[in-house]
Amino acid sequence: MRRDPPPAWPALPVPGSRALTGGQWVPGEATRVVVEASRRWVLLAEARRIADELGRLTGLPAAVLDDAEGPPRPGDIVLGMRGGTSAAREGFVITTGRTVEVIGGSATAVFRATRQLLQVLRATGGVPRGRVASAPQVAERALNLDIARKRYTVGWIGDRIWEMADVGLTALQLHFSENEGVGVLSEDLPSVASPGALRPGEVERLVALAGDLHVEVIPSLDMPGHLGHVLRSFPDLRLRDARGAPVRGALNLADSRAWDLAERLIDAYLPLFPGSSRWALGCDEFVDFDDVARYPELWRAAEERWGIGATPFDLLTAFANAMGERLRARGVIPRVWNDGMFRSRRVRPDARTETMWWSNWSERMVPLARAREDMGAVVNADDRHLYYVLGENAGYAHPTAERLWADDWHPGLFTPARGGPQEIPRPYPARLRGAMLSVWGDRPDAEDQQEVAERLGPLMRAFAERSWNGGSQVGVEEFLAISAQLAGSPDRV
């Protein structure tokens, strides 16, 4: 039976430029990791990391030094930084001859390059000679993980952070609040957390691990909808419909105390995520957006503030703006889901708030093209290709690499609207911040965490390849071959 030859550069994301000359560099007993002296304190952590990882992989310890202690010699790995290596701060160049020279635009870029080296070494035992260069097409490549409805162990989440870092994903959005539960405990508001929620010390460990691996943790506390579990502790703040029945998970924005509670939630949870540059506010599925007449309290509150013609969408937009301003005052950028946004009449959405664009399933949802005037940066969370829903609930089928390639998914290809496809073509404008793969816990017992890990790993690698490269540098068969090799990665240092 004929076997295809191994890929020439078996690492993901596949570098956009590959000029390989033949032969391999192979680490040996004399291999050292040499840091440019001028960048010693910036790159020392990365030098020590790759030296430790080489020792684990080969059994041959590698010393770490800077070039002031002596010039690089054959067999060394040399780490350096150059401004202008790439327009993207994560861009890198690897040149392999008698040494392996890694030049990146930042410490993060050097880290990304060393992941490539490790992947290639795991697959082939050596590094092909020549030159490869790579830079991401979008700044953010994120995984959104629902820990509100399904409990994952700290170790399991940590393993996913390692997998993300291996293939250049930049952010873990921890979605910890839903109608069914709250997956993180804040000691300032302990009553709202679910049994088994991550404790502050556990969150601290995950945030520290992620930061060390150049992955940002983004907190996601959905409101004013999806708050069913929180509102068990504040039942008088639940929205009621025209019949007086409570609306599941909805905060009553007609009551000023509800706004106070939202601020308390932000203030209670934000300190658990130091260094996070963003906060996911949600603002999705607050009420039945296709039948807002069912919520007279919201109509009255909107008209009292902005006059006849104002609608509940004005109230929702004002809420997003107000909570966003509170976050920005603390140096954090807010983001919201798209479905309830851009539909207000009196209140204009703050363009400094990012939009996570997940769906246009209703014809009343504003399409991407119409939202551009009021929209700032956007993250593509396309539910057709990037929603992994436990139990395949609500008609979702688990996404696959084969489908991403068959549909030529890329960060600019959004879920379609009723009017047809929605796409931001390459080269991407700066306002396309990136893309996000989501794992939702609709039916938490449908899959155990090991099953989720086994299915999610290949999907994350496919997402990483296509989001980094704005498509792919290889066909699906070559991708699958590389991905299968990465699935057997050894334990971490």
Buried (B, 14 or more C-beta within 10 A) or exposed (E): EEEEEEBBBBBBBBBBEBEBEEEBBEBEEEBBBBBBEEBBEBBBEBBBBBBBBBBBBBEEEBEBBBBEEEEBEEBBBBBBBBEEBBEBBBBBBBBBEEBBBBBBBBBBBBBBBBBBBBBBBBBBEBBBBBBBBBBBBBBBBBBBBBBBBBBBEBEEBBBBBBBBBBBBBBBBBBBBBBBBBBBBBBEEBEEBBBEEBBBBEBBBBBBEBBBEBBBBBBBBBBBBBBBBBBBEBBEEBBBBBEEEEBBBBBBBBBBEEBBEBBEBBBBBBBEBBEEBEBBBBBBBBBBEBEEBEBBBBBBEBBBEEBEEEBBBBBBBBBBBBBBBEBBBEEEBBBBBBBBBBBBBBBBBBBEEBBBBBBBBBEEEBBBBEEBEEBBBBBBBBBBBBBBBBBBBEEEBEBBBBEBBBEEEBBBBBBBBBEEEEBEBEEEBEEBBBBBBBBBBBBBBEBBEBEEBBEBBBBBBBBBBBBBBBBBBBBEBEBBBBBBEBBEEBEEBE
